[in-house]
Amino acid sequence: MIIRGKEKWKEVIEAQKQSGLTIKKYCNDNHICISSFYKQKALILEEENTFLPAIIDKSNDVIDFDIDHHPISYSKQNLKILLENLL
């Protein structure tokens, strides 16, 4: 499948999310080059400067957030260490 244009790629990326399939399976089923999918997804996310919402419960030592429908929980201390090492 040949996909042209940013808006069409956005549609394809959203369709993959909604499908519940892995990227590999979705791309194989739809004859999409996996490397092109990842490249376009990265370009779109970079351009949109995606905001990552986080839920911080001050009574709890855990921060919960969601990345592409994957829930992640991190202790505040471990998250602090991770961010310090990334910066």
Beta strands, then each sheet from edge to edge (+ up, - down):
strand 1: 54-56
strand 2: 62-67
strand 3: 70-75
sheet 1: 1+ 2- 3+
end
